[in-house]
Amino acid sequence: MRKLLVLLVVALCTLTIFAQQAYNPEWLIADVEGGQRGGTLYLATTSGPKTLNTYWAQETSSSIIINQGDVSLLGSDFYGQPTQPSLAKDWGVERTEDGGTLYWFEMREGVRWSDGHPLTVDDVIFTWEKIIVPDLTADGNDVYMDSEGNLPELTVEGNRIMFKYPTVFRFGLETVGGFAIMPKHVLEDKVTDAETFQSTWTVEQIDQLVVGGPFKVTEYIEGVRVVLERNPYYFERSKDGVQLPYLDRIVFEIVTDTNVARLRFEAGEIDMHGPQAKDFPALRAQADEKGWNVIVGPATAGSNFVAFNFNAADPVHREWFRNDNFRKAVAYAFDKQTIIETLYNGLGVPVYGPRTNSSAFYNPEIENLGYRYSLVTAQRLLREGGFTWNNRGQLVDWNGNVVEFELNTNGENVMRNEIAVILVDSLAKLGIKVNYRPVQFNAMVQRMYSENWDAIIIGLVGGDDPGWSTNVWLLDGGLHFWNWSPEVMDWVDPNEYFVHPAEKRIDEIMRVQRSILDKDELQKLWDEWQMLISENQILVYTISQNYLNMHKNTLHLYPVEKYGTINPYGYSYSPGLWKIEYAWKE
């Protein structure tokens, strides 16, 4: 019997090897060679995923995992722009005779899903017609619409996929070229309605997951780890003929405390670490001895800010948070420069709007608006906003209500936690009592979708082009969480709903920018967008840390010197790890 079992195992292994050798799609040839195949990459993350469904992921704890298995017609370059081939081997943009815009993609043949089932144009059609068009997603389908609210018409000729807009539309490569394609053979009966689709591919349904990208989640132990393994049918290989990805697996260890993550990196248990600025000098001093590569880049692209809930459950709090002078006073009470010099060891920049100074779309004029630390200015603004102080030094509003509210952030993020403590102290000098309560990240995100919060410190990440943030800045956007529209959240009372004039104009900008092809004209809109947000402090922006990365010198990440960046390693504006399928370990 033992010999029979051995023979059976050998036979199965032979069949598996033969099946993979027989897999011969129209390969995507990567600009890499010489890497060693095998090994496990160990990383740390502060929270596990809430979902494995890319169309319902609203938090980086989910998207950083999901992105490793997503696949689309085009891939993104280091800056998050759709300049790379993926499922599409060729593509183009044409203006039509009737004034419209045609985006076409020639799809490569022979590709398979991770379960071996063919990945074809039928999956693209299915995703578009059954998920995106009927709007079965958390963020909605606004980003795919032109300035007149039209979705494109999809047609197919053989392996050529065409999306035709009736108007000029600039953002098609990013949108129709970049949406995640889903497996029709697995999900066809799961997309009947939004509720059913939302409950598909939950973290309890790992065994049902099928991917087209380089890695597939195979294990999730809540609070412990997430394991991803190589997709045996990934369609990319190196110039010297090695099927990618190089790595066998990626393990995301869930480490809720960033201080513990640092210790685990120092102990060699984690291969790569994004240190907090406050820890950077001490870690850099160990780099040569430990064998670490060290990278210091410009300000990170992600934004951190204080958001006040315009739809707070308490109507008194709601009035405070909608008061422009109140939010501006908070901005003036926040001593960004001193915090950068002390807490950040000089490795950060003050942020005044939705883009940092490392962005290609940055408007430096917002720096001239002020918002430098000044308690005197903050006091003046509060008086102009109708606030006064009682004989106990407490700030009170026009009805005599003492100003007191709750502040949350994800306490596992040490820097946000420190900033929250500093903000509490700063606002106390203005007579404002802030009750700080740190919460776990996923719990905080869940709270954002309700009326039951006052203020939070959080951040957003995404593509550098502001056109990617329509879900955040459209009034009915799926992530316009500080001022949900009654059209999006049924608990928002239409009679109590407040639309700030600046937000109304921002909504217009987000819609009209889709039809602007001239770069200078487009930049004028983005300059105005940033100015409106900063002038009115719709969100109170804080600090952006410099990009900091350390990793073992036995880990080889994809070099991107050709993009002219001072950061020659595999991170980008996009959430997750860029080109991680090219990474390899000695």
C-alpha positions in Angstrom: 0.0 0.0 0.0 2.9 2.4 0.9 4.4 1.8 -2.6 1.1 2.5 -4.2 0.7 5.8 -2.4 4.2 6.9 -3.4 3.5 6.0 -7.0 0.2 7.9 -6.8 1.8 11.0 -5.5 4.5 10.9 -8.1 1.9 10.5 -10.8 -0.1 13.5 -9.5 3.0 15.6 -9.4 3.9 14.6 -12.9 0.4 15.5 -14.1 0.6 18.9 -12.4 4.0 19.7 -13.9 2.8 18.6 -17.3 -0.4 20.7 -17.0 1.6 23.8 -16.2 4.2 23.1 -18.9 1.2 22.8 -21.4 0.0 26.2 -20.3 1.2 28.5 -23.1 -0.8 31.8 -23.3 0.3 34.9 -25.2 2.8 35.7 -22.5 3.4 39.2 -21.2 7.2 39.5 -21.2 8.4 41.5 -18.2 11.4 43.7 -18.2 13.2 41.5 -15.7 15.6 38.6 -15.7 18.0 36.7 -13.5 15.7 36.4 -10.5 15.6 33.3 -8.4 12.2 31.5 -8.1 10.9 30.5 -4.7 10.8 31.7 -1.2 8.3 33.6 1.1 8.1 37.3 1.5 7.2 38.3 5.1 5.5 41.7 5.6 3.5 43.3 8.4 0.1 44.9 8.3 -1.8 46.5 11.1 -5.2 45.0 10.3 -6.6 42.1 8.4 -9.0 42.5 5.4 -12.7 43.1 5.9 -13.5 41.6 2.5 -11.8 39.9 -0.4 -14.2 41.4 -2.9 -12.4 44.2 -4.7 -15.6 46.0 -5.6 -16.6 46.3 -1.9 -13.2 47.1 -0.4 -13.2 50.6 1.1 -10.1 50.3 3.4 -6.4 49.7 2.7 -6.4 46.7 5.0 -8.5 45.0 2.4 -7.1 46.5 -0.8 -3.5 45.9 0.0 -4.3 42.2 0.0 -6.8 42.1 -2.9 -4.6 44.1 -5.2 -2.1 41.2 -5.4 -4.7 39.1 -7.2 -6.6 41.7 -9.2 -6.2 41.7 -13.0 -7.3 44.3 -15.6 -6.8 45.2 -19.2 -4.0 47.6 -18.4 -1.4 47.7 -15.6 -0.2 50.8 -13.8 3.3 52.3 -13.8 5.1 53.7 -10.8 3.0 56.8 -10.8 -0.3 54.9 -11.0 -0.9 55.8 -14.6 -2.2 53.1 -17.0 0.8 52.8 -19.3 1.6 49.1 -18.9 0.2 46.1 -20.8 -1.6 43.5 -18.8 -4.5 41.4 -20.3 -4.5 43.8 -23.2 -1.5 43.3 -25.5 -2.3 46.4 -27.5 -4.7 49.4 -27.0 -5.5 52.8 -28.3 -7.7 55.9 -28.2 -9.6 57.4 -31.1 -11.9 60.4 -31.7 -15.0 59.4 -33.6 -16.6 61.3 -36.4 -19.6 62.1 -34.2 -17.5 63.8 -31.6 -17.2 60.9 -29.3 -14.2 58.9 -27.9 -13.4 55.3 -28.6 -11.1 53.2 -26.3 -10.1 49.8 -27.7 -8.1 47.0 -26.2 -6.8 43.8 -27.9 -6.9 41.0 -25.4 -4.2 38.3 -25.3 -5.3 34.7 -25.8 -4.8 31.6 -23.8 -4.9 33.1 -20.3 -6.5 31.2 -17.5 -7.9 32.0 -14.0 -6.1 30.5 -11.0 -8.5 27.5 -11.1 -7.4 26.8 -14.7 -10.6 28.0 -16.4 -10.1 30.2 -19.5 -10.0 34.0 -18.9 -11.6 35.5 -22.0 -13.5 38.6 -23.3 -16.6 37.0 -21.8 -15.3 37.8 -18.3 -14.7 41.5 -19.3 -18.2 41.7 -20.7 -19.6 40.0 -17.6 -17.8 42.4 -15.2 -18.9 45.5 -17.2 -22.5 44.6 -17.9 -23.4 42.7 -14.7 -21.3 44.6 -12.0 -20.3 48.0 -13.1 -23.2 49.2 -15.3 -25.9 48.2 -12.8 -23.7 49.8 -10.0 -23.2 46.8 -7.7 -20.2 48.4 -6.1 -19.4 50.3 -3.0 -18.0 53.3 -4.8 -20.6 53.5 -7.5 -19.9 53.9 -11.3 -19.6 57.7 -11.5 -15.9 57.4 -12.3 -16.7 55.7 -15.6 -19.2 58.4 -16.7 -18.4 61.3 -19.0 -19.2 64.9 -18.1 -22.8 64.4 -19.2 -23.3 61.3 -17.1 -23.1 58.7 -19.9 -21.5 55.3 -19.5 -19.8 54.0 -22.7 -21.2 51.5 -25.0 -19.3 48.2 -25.0 -18.9 46.2 -28.2 -16.6 43.2 -29.0 -15.1 42.0 -32.3 -13.1 38.8 -31.7 -10.6 39.7 -29.0 -10.9 43.4 -29.6 -12.9 45.1 -26.8 -14.3 48.6 -27.5 -15.8 51.2 -25.2 -17.4 54.2 -27.0 -18.3 57.4 -25.3 -20.7 59.9 -27.1 -18.6 62.8 -25.9 -14.9 63.7 -25.3 -13.7 61.6 -22.3 -10.1 61.8 -21.1 -10.1 59.2 -18.4 -10.9 56.0 -20.3 -7.5 54.3 -20.0 -7.6 54.7 -16.2 -11.3 53.6 -15.9 -12.4 51.1 -18.6 -8.7 50.0 -19.0 -8.3 49.6 -15.2 -11.3 48.0 -13.7 -10.8 44.6 -12.0 -12.0 41.8 -14.2 -14.1 39.1 -12.4 -14.6 35.4 -13.2 -18.0 34.9 -14.9 -17.9 31.1 -14.3 -17.6 31.6 -10.6 -19.8 34.7 -9.9 -22.5 34.6 -12.5 -25.2 33.7 -10.0 -23.8 36.0 -7.3 -24.4 39.4 -9.1 -28.2 39.5 -8.9 -28.2 42.5 -6.6 -25.8 44.7 -4.6 -26.5 43.0 -1.3 -25.9 39.5 -2.6 -22.7 40.6 -4.4 -21.5 42.4 -1.3 -21.7 39.2 0.7 -19.6 37.4 -2.0 -16.0 36.6 -1.3 -16.1 37.5 2.3 -13.0 36.6 4.4 -14.9 33.4 5.4 -15.1 32.4 1.7 -11.4 32.0 0.8 -12.0 28.6 -0.7 -14.3 30.2 -3.4 -11.7 32.8 -4.4 -10.4 32.8 -8.0 -7.9 35.3 -9.3 -6.2 36.3 -12.5 -3.3 38.3 -10.9 -0.1 37.0 -9.5 -1.1 35.9 -6.0 -4.2 34.3 -4.4 -5.2 34.4 -0.8 -5.2 30.9 0.6 -5.3 31.4 4.4 -6.6 34.1 6.7 -6.4 33.7 10.5 -8.0 36.7 12.1 -5.6 38.8 14.1 -2.7 36.6 13.1 -1.8 36.4 9.4 -2.9 36.5 5.7 -1.2 34.0 3.4 -1.1 34.5 -0.4 0.3 31.9 -2.8 1.5 32.0 -6.4 -1.2 31.8 -9.1 0.1 28.8 -11.2 -1.6 30.3 -14.3 -0.3 33.8 -14.1 0.4 34.9 -17.7 3.6 36.9 -17.2 7.2 35.7 -17.5 10.7 37.1 -17.4 12.9 37.9 -20.4 14.8 34.6 -19.7 11.6 32.5 -19.7 10.8 32.2 -16.0 7.1 32.2 -15.2 6.2 34.9 -12.7 5.8 35.6 -9.9 9.2 34.6 -8.6 8.0 34.3 -5.0 6.1 31.2 -3.8 4.0 33.1 -1.3 3.6 36.3 0.6 2.7 36.3 4.3 1.2 39.4 5.8 1.7 39.1 9.6 -1.0 41.1 11.4 0.8 43.3 13.9 -1.5 45.9 15.4 1.2 47.9 17.0 3.7 49.6 14.7 6.3 49.5 17.5 6.0 45.7 17.6 6.4 45.7 13.8 9.6 47.6 14.1 10.9 45.0 16.7 10.0 42.1 14.4 11.8 43.7 11.5 14.9 44.2 13.7 14.7 40.6 14.7 14.7 39.5 11.0 11.1 38.1 11.2 9.8 40.7 8.6 11.6 41.3 5.3 10.5 44.9 4.6 9.4 47.7 6.9 8.1 51.2 6.4 9.4 52.9 9.5 7.8 55.8 11.4 9.9 59.0 11.1 10.4 59.0 14.8 12.2 55.6 14.6 14.1 56.3 11.5 17.5 57.6 12.9 17.8 54.7 15.3 17.0 52.1 12.6 19.3 53.8 10.0 22.2 53.5 12.4 21.8 49.7 12.4 21.5 49.4 8.6 25.0 48.4 7.7 25.4 45.9 10.5 22.0 44.3 9.8 22.3 44.3 6.1 19.4 46.6 5.2 18.8 48.7 2.2 17.5 52.2 3.2 15.4 54.5 1.1 14.4 58.1 1.8 12.0 59.6 -0.7 9.9 62.7 -1.0 6.6 63.2 0.8 4.3 60.3 0.5 1.3 60.7 -1.8 -1.3 59.6 0.8 -3.1 62.4 2.7 -3.8 62.5 6.4 -6.4 64.8 7.8 -9.0 65.5 10.5 -12.5 65.1 9.2 -15.5 66.5 11.1 -18.9 64.8 10.6 -21.3 67.3 8.9 -24.1 64.7 9.5 -23.3 64.0 13.2 -26.1 62.5 15.2 -26.0 65.4 17.7 -27.5 68.4 15.9 -25.5 70.8 18.1 -22.2 69.2 17.1 -23.4 69.2 13.5 -23.7 73.0 13.6 -20.2 73.4 15.0 -18.6 71.1 12.4 -20.4 72.9 9.5 -19.0 76.2 10.7 -16.1 77.2 8.4 -14.5 79.3 11.1 -14.5 76.4 13.6 -12.6 74.2 11.2 -10.2 77.0 10.2 -9.5 77.6 13.9 -8.6 73.9 14.4 -6.2 74.2 11.5 -4.5 77.2 13.1 -4.3 75.5 16.4 -2.2 72.6 15.0 1.6 73.4 15.1 2.7 71.4 12.1 6.2 72.7 11.8 7.1 72.0 15.5 5.6 68.5 15.2 7.7 67.8 12.0 10.9 68.9 13.7 10.3 66.9 16.9 8.0 63.9 16.3 9.0 63.4 12.6 12.8 64.2 13.0 12.4 66.6 10.1 11.2 63.9 7.8 7.9 65.3 6.8 6.1 68.3 5.2 3.1 70.3 6.3 0.0 69.5 4.2 -2.6 72.2 3.4 -4.8 70.4 0.9 -5.5 67.1 -0.9 -2.2 66.8 -2.7 1.3 66.9 -1.2 4.2 68.9 -2.8 5.5 65.6 -4.4 2.4 65.4 -6.7 2.5 66.3 -10.3 -0.8 68.2 -9.8 0.2 70.2 -6.7 -0.9 73.8 -6.4 1.8 75.7 -4.4 -0.5 78.7 -4.1 -2.4 77.0 -1.2 0.7 77.5 1.0 0.0 81.3 0.8 -3.4 80.9 2.5 -1.8 80.9 5.9 -2.8 78.2 8.3 0.5 78.5 10.1 0.3 77.9 13.9 -1.4 80.8 15.6 -3.7 80.5 18.6 -4.4 84.2 18.4 -5.8 83.7 14.8 -7.7 80.7 16.0 -9.4 82.7 18.8 -10.3 85.4 16.4 -11.9 83.0 13.9 -13.9 81.4 16.7 -15.3 84.8 17.7 -16.1 85.5 14.1 -17.9 82.1 14.0 -20.2 83.1 16.9 -18.3 81.3 19.7 -17.3 82.9 23.0 -15.8 81.8 26.3 -17.5 81.4 29.7 -16.0 82.4 33.0 -14.4 79.0 33.3 -12.5 79.5 30.0 -14.6 76.9 28.2 -15.6 77.6 24.6 -19.3 77.9 24.2 -21.5 78.4 21.1 -24.2 81.0 20.3 -26.7 79.0 22.4 -24.4 78.6 25.4 -23.5 75.0 24.7 -20.0 74.0 25.9 -17.9 72.8 23.0 -16.9 69.2 23.6 -16.7 66.3 21.1 -15.1 62.9 20.6 -12.0 62.3 18.4 -11.1 58.8 17.0 -8.2 57.4 15.0 -6.8 53.9 14.6 -4.6 53.6 17.7 -2.3 51.0 16.2 -0.9 53.7 14.0 1.6 55.3 16.4 2.0 58.6 14.5 -1.7 59.2 14.2 -2.1 58.4 17.8 0.6 60.9 18.7 -1.0 63.6 16.5 -4.3 63.0 18.1 -2.8 63.5 21.6 -1.1 66.7 20.4 -4.4 68.0 18.9 -6.3 67.3 22.1 -3.7 69.4 24.0 -3.7 72.2 21.4 -7.5 72.5 21.3 -7.6 72.5 25.1 -5.7 75.9 24.9 -8.8 77.2 23.0 -11.2 76.0 25.7 -12.3 73.0 23.6 -12.6 69.7 25.4 -11.8 66.7 23.1 -12.4 63.2 24.3 -9.9 61.1 22.4 -10.7 57.4 22.0 -8.5 55.3 19.7 -10.2 52.4 18.0 -9.1 49.5 15.7 -8.8 50.5 12.1 -11.6 48.4 10.6 -13.9 49.4 13.4 -13.2 53.1 12.6 -13.9 52.6 8.9 -17.2 50.9 9.8 -18.1 53.9 12.0 -17.5 56.2 9.1 -20.6 54.8 7.4 -22.9 55.9 10.2 -23.8 59.1 11.9 -22.2 57.9 15.2 -18.9 59.8 15.1 -17.8 63.4 15.6 -14.2 63.7 14.3 -11.6 61.2 13.0 -8.0 61.4 11.9 -7.5 59.2 8.9 -5.8 59.1 5.5 -6.6 58.3 1.9 -4.4 56.8 -0.8 -4.9 56.4 -4.6 -3.7 57.5 -8.0 -2.0 60.9 -8.3 -4.4 62.1 -10.9 -7.3 63.8 -8.9 -9.7 62.3 -11.4 -9.3 59.1 -9.4 -10.9 60.7 -6.3 -14.4 61.3 -7.7 -15.7 58.8 -5.2 -14.4 61.0 -2.5 -15.3 64.5 -3.8 -18.6 64.0 -5.7 -21.5 65.0 -3.4 -23.0 61.5 -4.0 -19.6 59.8 -4.0 -19.3 56.4 -2.3 -16.6 57.7 0.0 -17.8 61.3 0.7 -18.0 60.1 4.3 -17.9 63.5 6.2 -21.0 64.7 4.4 -23.0 61.7 3.1 -25.7 62.5 0.6 -29.3 61.3 1.4 -29.0 59.6 -2.0 -26.2 57.4 -0.7 -27.2 56.9 3.0 -30.9 56.6 3.8 -30.3 57.7 7.4 -29.4 61.2 6.3 -32.4 63.5 6.7 -32.9 65.4 3.4 -34.3 68.3 5.4 -31.2 68.5 7.5 -28.7 67.9 4.7 -26.2 70.7 4.1 -24.3 71.3 0.9 -21.4 73.7 1.4 -21.0 76.1 -1.6 -17.4 75.0 -2.1 -18.4 71.4 -2.2 -21.0 72.2 -4.8 -18.3 73.7 -7.0 -16.0 70.8 -6.3 -18.7 68.4 -7.5 -19.0 70.5 -10.7 -15.2 70.3 -11.2 -15.1 66.6 -10.7 -17.8 66.1 -13.4 -16.4 68.6 -16.0 -12.8 67.5 -15.8 -13.6 64.3 -17.6 -14.0 66.1 -20.9 -10.9 68.3 -20.6 -8.0 67.2 -22.8 -5.8 70.3 -22.6 -3.4 69.8 -19.8 -3.1 73.5 -18.9 -6.9 73.9 -18.7 -7.1 70.7 -16.7 -4.5 71.9 -14.2 -6.4 75.2 -13.7 -9.4 73.1 -12.5 -7.1 71.1 -10.2 -5.6 74.3 -8.8 -9.1 75.6 -8.1 -10.1 72.3 -6.5 -7.2 72.4 -4.1 -7.8 76.1 -3.3 -11.5 75.5 -2.5 -10.7 72.7 -0.1 -7.9 74.6 1.6 -9.6 77.9 1.8 -12.6 76.4 3.5 -10.8 73.6 5.4 -13.4 71.1 4.3 -10.9 68.6 5.7 -8.2 69.8 8.0 -5.0 68.4 6.6 -2.1 67.5 8.8 1.4 66.2 7.9 2.8 63.9 5.2 5.8 61.9 6.2 8.7 61.4 3.7 8.6 58.0 2.0 10.8 55.8 4.2 11.6 52.1 3.4 14.0 49.5 4.8 14.3 46.0 3.6 16.8 43.1 3.8 19.5 43.3 1.1 18.6 39.7 0.2 15.3 41.0 -1.1 15.4 42.3 -4.6 12.6 44.7 -5.6 11.9 45.9 -9.1 14.2 48.9 -10.0 12.4 51.9 -11.5 15.2 54.3 -12.2 13.8 54.8 -15.8 10.9 56.8 -14.2 13.3 59.4 -13.0 12.4 59.1 -9.3 14.8 59.2 -6.4 13.0 56.2 -5.0 14.4 53.3 -7.0 12.2 50.7 -5.3 8.8 49.1 -5.8 6.3 51.4 -4.2 3.9 53.8 -6.0 1.0 56.1 -5.6 -1.3 53.0 -5.8 -2.2 51.1 -2.6 -0.2 47.9 -2.1 3.1 46.7 -3.4 3.9 47.7 -7.0 5.3 45.0 -9.3 5.7 42.6 -6.4 5.5 39.8 -8.9 9.0 40.8 -10.0 10.5 40.7 -6.4 12.7 37.8 -5.5 14.7 36.6 -2.5 18.2 35.1 -2.3 
